[in-house]
Amino acid sequence: MASFVSTFVALIICVSMLTLIRADSLAENATWTDEKATLLHQGRMRSFWIYSGPVKPTAVIFTLIGWDPKENRCDLWHMFLLDLDGIKKRAREQGATLVTACPLESPRSDSSTSNISGWGYNAGTCCNSNKTIDDIDFIRKLIVEVESRQSVTNLPAYAIGFSNGGMLAEALVCYNVISMAASVAGILTLRPGLDGGFDKCDSVFNHSANKQMGIIKIHGLDDPKMPYNGRFDPKLGPVYPSVESDISRWAKRMECPDAQRVHFDQRGNGTFEKYSDCPRARNVYLTTVKGLAHTWPLENGPGGFSAGKAIFEYFGGVLGPSPTP
């Protein structure tokens, strides 16, 4: 009986502690708010979400969603999917404001291109068929808008993008709109595409625009939509470049002299590599994920590791070998 009582008391104490922890977490969350707003850009009313806290932010981080052929899932992405991998939690920990830029609907294209009807960004050859949409400038204007709303200036700006969002994230680094990007299942697709897109990025990229700059690419080795070795269409020929060609060009842009990458960590099915001889504060990382298709890696799901955790470690300059158990 005494053993039962002591166990019961211990259980009550544990439950009470968990309740207090949960209450503290809820209290912390309550000081951070989600707000949906609009901005007039190119004569179009564009929507975006802001997730921000009560103090001056340390950075603004754009979250860019993937292409969807059926509906605009911007609200779902921001209000639910960002919590799935702890993106909002990690933003709170780093004091960073999150901004989800919502894409526009793409009209159906009559030509045989990679553009189809749906919702997505214009990242070059993919994916919005309305090429008058300038999503790079939209993000540029959003930085000004967010800084005005939060009464700050010259915030570091980063981006996290999945698929089509990853394409835009990489393009934003090309144009020096942001200094660091995480591209998950994405590839650089600036027009005219393939090597021409890489050349376009080279021509507009400013090596001295930011003191700190870099990119991390996370890509599944079994991705059928954005194949690791590039995508070839029987009618169109090459559509997307390979991940290897993309990351090697980024290393060259960041002035990393050593073409060899070094392995530094293994998380689940994710193999983490980096270019070791990049100039100070310039970082080029590649994570290849065995068995992963066109999806976001999760610690208890596909890939067996948290992409969000790795990305925020990267932004914070602390991505390295995992602690030995």
N, C-alpha and C positions, 0 to 999 in steps of 0.2 A: 504494500500500500504506500509506504514511504517513497519507494522507487517511482511508483506511478505519479504521486503528488509532485515529486521533484522534476520528473519529466514534463508533467503538465505545466508547472510553473516556468520551466525553461522554454517550453513552446510558447507560452503567453508572452514571455520576454522577447523571444525572436519575432513573433508576430507584431508586437508593439514597435520593435526597432524597425522592422520592414515598413510598417505604417508610417513611422516618422520619416524614414528615408524617402518613401513615396510622396509624403506630404511636402518635404523639402524640394523634391524634384518638380512637383506640380507648382509649388510657389515660384521656383526659378523659371519654369515655363511660362507662368502667368505674366512675367515681366517682358517676355518676348511676344511680339504680335505678328500676325499675318495680315497683310493689306493688299487688296487687288486694286490696281489703278490703271489709268490709260494715258497715252501720250500720242499726240498728233504727229505723225511722221510721214512725209511724202504724200500728204493729203489723205492718209488713212489713219483711222483711230486704232492704235496698237495697244494690246493689253499686256500687263506684266504683274507679277507678284513680288512683294517685298516681305522678307522675314527679318526683323530687326529687334535689337534690345534697347535698354534704357540709357546706355552710355555711348560715347563716341566709338564708332566701329574701327577695327584695326585694318579691315580690307572689305572690298565688295567682291563677292564671288557669284558669277553668273552660273545658273544651272540651265542647261539646254537639252530639251527633250528629243527623242527619236521621232522619225517619220511615222505617221499613222495614216493608213489609207481610208479609214472609216470615220474617224471623229477627232476633234481637237481635245487631246487629253492633258492639256496644260494644267487645268485645275486639279485633276487626279494626281498628276506628277508632283505638283507642289504640296498639296495637302496630305497626300498619303505615301506616295512612293519615296519621297525624300526621307521619310521617317523609317522606311523599311531597312535601310542600311545605315541609319544613324547620322545622316547628313546634317539634319538640323541640330542634333545634339552636339556634333563636332563643331558646327558653326558657333554655337553658344560658348563652347569651351574656348574657342579661339577669338571670340568677340567679333566675328565677321558677319556682315550683312549678306544675306542670300537674296538674289534677284533672279526670278524665273521669267525669262522673256518668252512670251507666247508666240508661236508661229502663225502664219496666215494660211488660208486654204489655197491649194494649188489647183487651177483649172485643168481639166483633162487636156493632154497634149495629143494632137493628131499625128505628130511625127514619131518615128521610132527612136525614142530616146529613153534614158533611164527615168525621165520625169513622168509621173503618173498622178492621177487625181488623188487628193488627200490633204493632209496638213503637214507642212514642213518648212524648213528654212531654205533660203537661197544661199547655198554654200559654194556655188560655182556650177559644175555639171550636175550636181544633185542638191536638192531634190525638187524644189518648187519650180514649176514650168513658167511662172510669171517672172521673167528675168528683170523686170523693172523694179522689183522689190530689192532694196539694199539693206539686208539684215546686218551687214558689218557696220554701216552707219547708224542703224537703229541701236545697236549696242553702244556705240560711241555716244549717242545722244542720251541713252539711258544712264550712263555714268554721270553725265552732267546733271540729269534730273535727280538721281539718287543723292548725289552730293549736296544739291540744293535742298532737298527735303530733310537731310540729316545735318545740315549746316557744317559740312566739312569740305575740304579740298584736297586734291592730290592723293586720294586713297590708292593703295595698291589694288589692281584689278586682276582677277583670275577668272577662269571658266572651267566648269565641269560639263562635259557633253557626252551623250550616248548616241551612237550611230550617226544620223544626220546632224545631231547636236554636236558630236565629236568633230565632224567635218567643219562646222562653223567655228568651234573652239580653236582648231588649228589655224583656220583662216584669220581669226582675230589676232593671233600671235604674229602672223605674217605682216599684218598691217599695223602692228604695234599698238593696237587698241587695248590689249591686255599684255601682261608680262609673262604669265605662266598659264598653262592649260593642261587639263587631264582629258585625254581622248579615249573613251571606252568604246571599242568596236567601231571606231571611226577611221577616216583616212582623209588626206588632203585632196580636195577636188576643185581647186580654183580653175577657172577657165584659162586655156582650152582643155584642161584635163591632162592626166598622166604626166609625162615629163614636162610638158608645156605648163602644167599647173605648178610643178615644182619650180620651174624657171620664173614664173610670174611671182611666186613667193620670194624667191631670191632677189628679184628686182625691186620689191617694195619694202623688204625687211630692213630695218635700221638697227645695226649692231649696237649702237650706243644709246638707243632710246631709253633703256631701263638699266639700272645697275644690276638688278636681279631678273633673270629670265630663264625660261626652260619649258620643257614639255615631258609629260609621262604618258606613254601609250600602253593601254591594257587591252589585249586582244586574244580571243579564243582561237586555238589552232584548228578547231573544227567548225568555224563560222561559215555557214553556207551562203549567207547574204553578202558578207564582206570578206571573202576568202583571204586567208593570210598571204597566199601567194598571188593575189590579184584576181580580178574577175574578167573572164573572157566571154563575150557573147558571139555565137556563131554568125549572126547577121551583122553586128556592129563592130566585132573585133574586140580589142582590149577596152574595158569600161572603167575599171578601178586599178590603180597601181598596187603593188605588193606592200605589205607592212614593212618589210626589210628595206625596200627602196625609200619609203617615206621616212623611216627613222634615221637612215643613214644621211639623208639630205638635211634633216634637222640637226644632226651632229655637226655637219659641215657648216650650217648657218651659225651655229653657236660657237664655232671656231674650236671644236674639239679635235685636236690633231691626230689622236690615236683612233684608228678605225675599229679597233677591237673593243668589244664590250666585256665587262667582267661580271661574273655571277656573284651576288652578295646575299641572296636570301631565297628561301623556299617557303611559301605559305600555301598550304593545301596543294592544289594543282597548279598554283601560280609560281612561275620561275622569274625571279627579279634580277634584272641586269642593268648596268649603267655604263656610260662612257666615262672612263676614269680620268682622262687628261683634259677635261674641259676647263676653261678659264674660271677663276673664282666666281661663285654665285651664278654660274650657268650650268644647268643640270639637264641631262638628256637620259631618260630612263625608259626601258621597255620591259613589260611584264607579259609573258606568253602563258596561256592557260590551257593545259592539256585537257581535252575532252569537252571544252566549252564551246557552245554554239553562239548564236547572235543574241547574247543576253548579258545582264549585269551580274558580276560575281558577288556572291554572298557567303558569309562565313559558314552558315548552316544550310547552304543551298548550292547552286551551281558554282563550280570553281573551288569551293571549300575555303575561301578567305574573303575578308571584307574589302572590297574595292574602295569604299568610302574611307575606311581607316587608313589605307595606304595613301590615298590621295591627299588627305589632310596632313598626314605625316610629311608628305612631299612638299606641300605648300608651306608647312612649318619648318622645313629644313632638317627634319629629324628622321627621314626614311632611311632605315639601315637594317642590319641583321636583326632578326627576332631574338629576344632573350632566350638563352638556353634554359629549358625546363629544369 
